[in-house]
């Protein structure tokens, strides 16, 4: 505890599955200081840009403070009475499968446990699924098929002990930056370590890659089948270990039948990769959404697992397959049975002995005996009227699910919808009948589990605002009104945790992996002070790795290698839809920006939705840099800013998934994704939609800044927070009849001093609104994308800003340019000037001069790109 000041409290970051420890210092006014916990085993003090700026995401703006029924406040008693009445009526008339819960990796494990117990053990349906279905269900399915349970074999330390780390379908540098920095440090300390990146795009993670393999969409199974065949050819199969594995011959035979041309990788690069993998004893293969989010996701996972099982490179230091998850408690949700086809503690919903044991433990009348509806099927059932009462907790399916427009329509048409969240300002919450105010990160207490099975505490640091309550209290209040109060009579998260830990002892008795029964008698004080703990925690078994001893959790006790056949994406490109659309994340935003979008620093890096497209494809379509493009698929449409890059393959396009109806209505990219899922895992194919791209011709383009939030009326707009207020990109198919009226309506400003510069012949218009000598808002319009210094202008609201309508900084006011380093708010122009003035020649030198890249390191690949782009120019000079 030596690293913690008297005013700081240990907790866990709210973002990805790395599960970083944080030290929180409340300021007594609702704010927090946030820094990394040097003693937490996930991050040892490191934080990414999102974690560093967690303090910026707090505040009361848009917070849901009271239960709301059809937009009007009601009491908690009235809200829960109504919810119970509606659910009970549906169950009595249509049966338990006519109701559903859709939950989230934002829930703490204790919340998740209560929700699962309530739905599966007392309502009697398995219609509870989670947004984790969208990110790691294929990994769960692959683990269960190979190992008998959903077990992550290794630990984070394996990344540092490996001699070869393969990153496949994982942009670790942007999506799990702290793990990436651990890998960077390990590679620097051990120069013989090699890194291979397998990804259709050349992402920031390739900055440390010794080999980049730009695999074709759907080529992953063929790639790893080819590796398995090469392992066999080289005599590298581990005969001793394979005595503990079934299915070897069939898996190898199927691997040999694979056509390696499906990988899209040259034979020379394939051979280099295969030789490197086979010739290196300590290999870790890290995989994430690029593998999981596929109609063949489970097979991709098993193709990877086959290679590690065949060589015995699993469960030993520096060896093994490693799934990294996207949410802070995706793993905790898996542990409590948050998926529709699971029971708590990794027990099997379709195993009568497991069901009987759980029913007895819960003292419930029945436990659901058939799997419920997985996410995509669940919302299809909502749309078809088969599910008539729906409770959504801390997630935004109207944006994030595939075919998002149909999902939005389904929720809007459902008979009764409850949403529990911290805000009512999401696409999904706006569709609810009943809104329940929940506590958010730093306001609630419980546990989360990270990607390497480490259980950590999230601790309450701030008081809950208004009438917000923890989610477990939402659920227990509802359960009591449904007649099950005794089974849900919890007084604290610690009490729920003890019950959940005791239940895991039953799983341990069945010989399963997840067993934390050693914590079942933890005291309230012990729970409060619980240090990060990797499961299992039972008897002599404490933490550690799995499967290195050749013992698995299948009925035979052996691991399984599966024969997997390569198959491409379900949707095929055509003349009408010739592009393959990949979706994913960006560095500084997370999910649908409900939290990260509140930070001005995080919003400064990439402020609007965009489409990566190869320059040759752009040229063929008449698309220039900064054009707006219309992207269409058989399911939806989006308008995005064109970003031309050779880091993507011709014929492929990429768009991030973060923007919503609240921030950029035409940027909701999942509206274009088909509702196609993996037949085993139910995970959607989010990275292989088909689409058409065309230049979108606007009547005018605009840029606006303001000291307060505003919502444009336009075909295209993208709004982002700034340190001084808000900024927005705007475009519309036609020009307004009166620019002055449009500008006033845009900002809802009736009075004040309005300064105007207009040139009708050129089609340009600029206006500024000044009150008491201070700039409130400004608007710039032109027939082409507006050429102004956006980041400079965004800092002007609230200042006297005498030259605002010039759109440019004066000679005495240098423009820092777009923010590149979000941790320290350092702009591109500042970095370029330092490189030129100080003759900086390395990323390290930039860090020493400016600090950029020295905190989370996520911007280091971009710094390296700047240096690389400058080097040829300097050489020419």
ABEGO torsion letter per residue (X at the ends): XAABBAABBBBBBABBAAGBBBBBBBAGAGBBBBBBBAABAAAGGBBBAAAAAAAAABEABGBBABBBBGGBBBBAAAAAAAAAAAAAAAAAAAEAAABBBBBBAABBAAAAAAAAAAAAAAAGBABBBBAAAAAAAAAAAAAAAAAGBBBBABBAAAAAABABBBBBGBBAAAABAAAAAAAAAAAAABAABBBBBBBABBBAAAAABABBBBBBBGAAAAAAAAAAAAAAAAGABBAAAAAABBGAAAAAAAAAABBAAAAGBBAAAAAAAAAAAAABABBBBBBBAAAABBAAAAAAAAAAAAAAAAAGBBGBBGBEBBBBBABAAAAAAAAAGABAABBBGGBBAABAAAAAAAAAAAGBABBBABBBBBAAAAAAAAAAGABABBBBBGBBAAAABBGAAAAAAAAAABABBBBBBABABBAAAAABABBBBBBBBGABBEBBBBAAGBBBBBBBABBBBEABBBAAAAAAAAAAAAGAAAAABBABAAAAAAAAAAAAAAAAAAGBABBAAAAAABBAAAAAABBBBBOBBBEABBEEBBGAAGBBABAAGBBBBBBBBBBBBABBBBAABABBBBBBBBAABBEAGAAAAABAAAAAABABBBBBBBAAAAAAAGBBBGBBBBBBBAABBBBBBBBBBAABBBGBBBBBAABBAAABAAABAAAABBBBBBAAAGBBBAAABBBBBBBBBBABBBBBBBABBBBBBBABBBBBBBAAEBBBBBBBABBBABAAAAAAAAAGBABEBBBBBBBAAAGBBBBBBBBGGBBABBBBBBABBBBBBAAAAAAABGBAGAAAAAGBBBAABBBAEBBABAAAGBBAAAAAAAAAAAGBABAAAAAAAAGBGABAGAAAAAAAAAAAAAAAAAAAX
